[in-house]
Amino acid sequence: MKLKILVVFISLLILSCNSKPNRVENDLYNCMIDSLSKEEKAKTILIIREFEEHLIKEGILESSAPISYWKFYEKIAKTNTYEFNNNFNFFKKVEFLDRDDPSDIHGMIDCSNQIFLTEKYKESRLFEFTQEMESLRKHKVTPVIMAKTTIKFLKKEDFELDYYRFITLGFIEKYNNK
């Protein structure tokens, strides 16, 4: 029996060592997702999937593959244009997440703020990317500038993380050309 437990433990250890390192972006995404109720989480994940499918159908994204998100930014950066229309209304569909009582989001804010104080965050590509985006706020920031900055600081592999795909969906919705 002890041998079986030891084998299972070693197997889990090997699997965890071979998996992707725990990145700060995963921690931040988990702060958001973990702050939701079970029902909100399920509904939000469904809406995210539906939005992604809509963007694929409209030709804004090629597919749900991480590389498709990278190519989205790359296309904007290369063509110097952002001319995408979508009628999905992502922000409207997730309005149920709005909290009447600001104290309801303290957990998520505290969780995120704790991450922002860590060395792990300060040594991350996300930190460099965020610093660059903050420096751009002094100027008129367009979707093209944001796309160029994104492909300058992030790698294709970064879009394997839910965090960056979620941020991209928000970017698409925010700069919608309805």
C-alpha positions in Angstrom: 0.0 0.0 0.0 2.8 2.4 0.9 4.5 1.6 -2.4 1.3 2.5 -4.3 1.0 5.8 -2.5 4.7 6.5 -3.1 4.3 5.7 -6.8 1.3 8.1 -7.1 3.1 10.8 -5.2 6.2 10.6 -7.4 4.1 10.5 -10.6 2.3 13.7 -9.5 5.6 15.3 -8.7 7.1 14.4 -12.1 3.9 15.7 -13.9 4.0 18.9 -12.0 7.7 19.5 -12.7 7.1 18.9 -16.4 4.1 21.2 -16.6 4.3 24.9 -17.4 5.7 26.9 -14.6 3.2 28.8 -12.5 3.2 32.2 -14.1 2.0 35.4 -12.5 -0.6 35.7 -15.3 -2.2 32.5 -14.1 -2.3 33.8 -10.6 -4.0 37.0 -11.7 -6.5 35.2 -13.9 -7.3 32.9 -11.0 -7.9 35.9 -8.7 -10.6 36.9 -11.0 -12.1 33.5 -11.7 -11.9 32.4 -8.0 -13.8 35.6 -6.9 -16.9 34.4 -8.8 -19.6 32.1 -7.5 -19.9 28.7 -9.1 -22.8 29.8 -11.3 -21.1 33.1 -12.3 -17.9 31.2 -13.2 -19.8 28.7 -15.4 -21.8 31.5 -17.1 -18.7 33.6 -17.6 -16.7 30.7 -19.1 -19.6 29.9 -21.5 -19.9 33.6 -22.6 -16.1 33.7 -23.2 -16.4 30.6 -25.4 -19.4 32.0 -27.3 -17.6 35.3 -27.9 -14.5 33.5 -29.2 -16.7 31.4 -31.5 -18.4 34.6 -32.7 -15.0 36.2 -33.5 -13.9 33.1 -35.4 -17.2 33.1 -37.4 -16.7 36.8 -38.2 -13.1 36.2 -39.3 -11.6 38.4 -36.5 -9.8 35.3 -35.1 -8.7 32.5 -37.3 -9.4 29.9 -34.6 -9.4 29.3 -30.9 -5.7 28.3 -31.0 -3.3 30.6 -29.0 -1.4 31.5 -32.2 -4.6 33.0 -33.6 -4.6 35.6 -30.8 -1.0 36.5 -31.6 -1.8 36.8 -35.3 -4.7 39.1 -34.5 -2.3 41.6 -32.9 0.3 41.0 -35.6 -2.2 41.8 -38.4 -3.1 45.1 -36.7 0.6 46.0 -36.2 1.5 45.1 -39.8 -1.5 46.8 -41.5 -1.6 49.8 -39.2 -5.4 49.4 -39.1 -8.0 48.2 -36.7 -11.2 47.7 -38.6 -13.1 44.9 -36.9 -16.8 44.9 -36.3 -18.6 42.6 -34.0 -22.1 42.7 -32.6 -21.6 40.2 -29.7 -21.8 42.8 -26.9 -19.4 41.0 -24.6 -19.4 43.6 -21.9 -23.2 43.7 -21.8 -23.4 39.9 -21.5 -21.1 39.9 -18.5 -22.9 42.8 -16.7 -24.2 40.3 -14.3 -20.7 40.3 -12.8 -21.1 44.0 -11.7 -21.3 44.3 -8.0 -23.7 46.8 -6.3 -21.5 46.7 -3.2 -17.9 47.6 -3.9 -16.8 45.5 -0.9 -17.9 42.4 -2.9 -14.8 42.8 -5.1 -12.3 43.4 -2.3 -11.2 39.8 -2.3 -10.2 40.0 -6.0 -8.6 43.4 -5.6 -6.6 42.2 -2.5 -5.6 39.1 -4.3 -4.3 41.0 -7.3 -2.6 43.7 -5.2 -0.7 41.0 -3.3 0.5 39.6 -6.6 1.6 43.0 -7.8 3.8 43.3 -4.8 5.8 40.1 -5.4 9.2 39.7 -7.0 7.6 37.1 -9.3 5.5 39.9 -10.8 8.3 42.5 -10.9 10.5 40.0 -12.8 7.8 39.0 -15.3 7.3 40.0 -18.9 3.8 41.2 -17.8 5.4 43.8 -15.5 7.6 45.1 -18.4 4.5 45.1 -20.7 2.4 46.9 -18.1 5.2 49.5 -17.6 5.3 50.2 -21.3 1.6 50.5 -21.6 1.5 52.9 -18.6 4.2 55.0 -20.3 2.1 55.2 -23.4 -0.9 56.8 -21.5 0.8 60.2 -21.8 0.1 59.9 -25.6 -2.9 59.1 -27.6 -3.0 55.3 -27.4 -4.7 53.7 -30.4 -5.4 50.0 -31.0 -2.5 49.9 -33.5 -0.1 51.2 -30.9 -1.4 48.7 -28.4 -1.0 45.9 -30.9 2.5 46.9 -31.7 3.4 47.0 -28.0 1.7 43.7 -27.4 3.8 41.8 -30.1 6.9 43.7 -28.9 6.7 42.4 -25.3 4.7 39.2 -25.5 5.5 35.9 -27.2 3.3 33.6 -29.2 3.4 31.2 -26.3 2.0 33.8 -23.9 -1.4 33.4 -25.6 -1.6 29.8 -24.3 -2.5 31.5 -21.0 -6.2 32.2 -20.3 -5.1 35.6 -19.0 -3.9 37.0 -22.3 -6.7 35.5 -24.3 -9.2 37.1 -21.9 -7.4 40.5 -22.1 -7.5 40.2 -25.9 -11.3 39.6 -25.9 -11.7 42.7 -23.7 -9.4 44.6 -26.2 -11.6 43.5 -29.1 -14.8 44.5 -27.4 -13.4 47.9 -26.1 -12.3 48.9 -29.6 -15.3 47.6 -31.4 -16.1 49.6 -34.6 -19.9 49.3 -34.4 
